[in-house]
Amino acid sequence: MGSGSSIPRLLGGLIWEWSDMGIVRYAEDGKPWYAYGGDFGDEPHSGPFCMDGLLFPDRSLKASILEYKKAIEPVVAEAVDMASGLVRIRNRYHFLTLGHLTAEWALMREGVRVDGGILEQLNTEPGASETVTLPLVRETIAAEGEHWIHLRFALSDDTLWANAGHEVAWADLLLPAMEQETGTERLVQAAVKEPHRTKEQSPALTVTENGKTAVAAGADFRIVFDKLTGRITEWTREGKSLLLAGPKLNVWRAPVDNDVHLAKEWKKAGYDRLVQLVKSFSLEREETRRCRIRVELVLGASGEGIAFRAELSYTVSSEGWVEIEASMESLKDLPSLPRFGLELRMPAGYDRLSWFGKGPHECYPDRKESGKLGLYEGTVMEQFVPYVKPQENGNKSEVRWSSVTDSSGAGLRFAGAAPFELSVHRFSTEDMTLTDHVHLLTALDETIVKLDAGQSGIGNHSCGYAPTLDKYLLPSAKAYFKMRLESIAVSR
């Protein structure tokens, strides 16, 4: 789309298809489902080849149509000098000025509006641009926290096609200080709603181990590590279970339709069936309030030999958090990774998600321009995107922190050393990989949380072959991820 707007005589970016071409059928219980190639006893067929629209078969929206709307929006806002509040407004209309739009701005801090207003009437000529100055207050933007400007352009009056207030364009522009990487300590503090215990306020960490397990316990929490798997098998706070299993290294995703060629390489490399074996497990106390556990692993698929060498490092603090560093390197020539990160499972009832990142819809590395930076929340099931043929879905991009909690507010909080990818499901990756139709998936009671340093782009070659761009692929040679997990108390 960038080339289409910069080269006047280039025609492209046309829609194919507008909607999934599924045919409604009804299950024995009367619930509708959508059929595609092969569901009618037809041979030969192309399977879900035509389930590649911007809309679902029932004409409800997919995130892809929001991305399309963002790509063609008629007004573009660009940073000139954000410290001084200078913003360039570019009119992409061919025949209209911007006089029919109302432009609003908001100064956001950690997802909360702290200042804002309405710009003076814009009358930018078609194809032209103008620079405006936002009245930013230095003391306001100097306050601690992540700041950005959210600009919104909406219809001033009713039209034949939309009512006044309809948003036609928007932009999020980071303030300069926000371009610096932010560490886990500040990110966790920003997410914490209960008082954060300092080292001085926290009692000493109790650490014990035997031949099978290592246990770290604080005043109100207990974490058990399994030496055979190198994973946490129990995490309780105030007697409440927070974790069923994990975190474990994870590289696999249920292939999306556009992965049709990449998925063949991934499966040949054994990414969908990697076995993780612990080579060593060591524990050392760093001080009275912390300990570190190091786990060395090798990963490989049965019959394919060892593919990766990896290390997990857990730092457990008496303050109630666990910091995890994961590194992995390939031992032979392998294709790009579907994803790289951690997967964990939380008990039934942890069904509420909050996050600070792009949203509210699903976003991926090569399809996230339509995601607005902000604070969002919803149920775990609300994050599931019901593609007719099950596949990877519901990802959140550029996440600063997130939490998964139950109705009492207890749960786990996650924060990265850098923005990360996040998804939560009640369907297993295996089920989404092997099931042909969404209505046949089996929902689990537990919640599966995936925290990723990165994920492969989702590409755009349902028709023909146009590989995912190299810049959106994850190299398999080396990968690294740092994440902090912190328990949230039941009572605050």
Helices and strands as residue ranges (DSSP letters): H 2-6, E 23-26, E 32-35, H 63-71, E 75-81, G 82-84, E 86-91, E 101-109, E 112-118, E 129-133, H 138-141, E 147-155, E 167-174, G 176-179, H 184-191, E 206-209, E 213-217, E 221-226, E 231-237, E 240-243, E 245-250, G 257-259, H 262-268, G 271-273, E 274-287, E 290-301, E 305-317, E 321-330, E 339-346, E 352-359, E 372-379, G 381-383, E 396-405, E 411-425, H 429-434, G 438-440, E 447-455, G 470-472, E 478-488
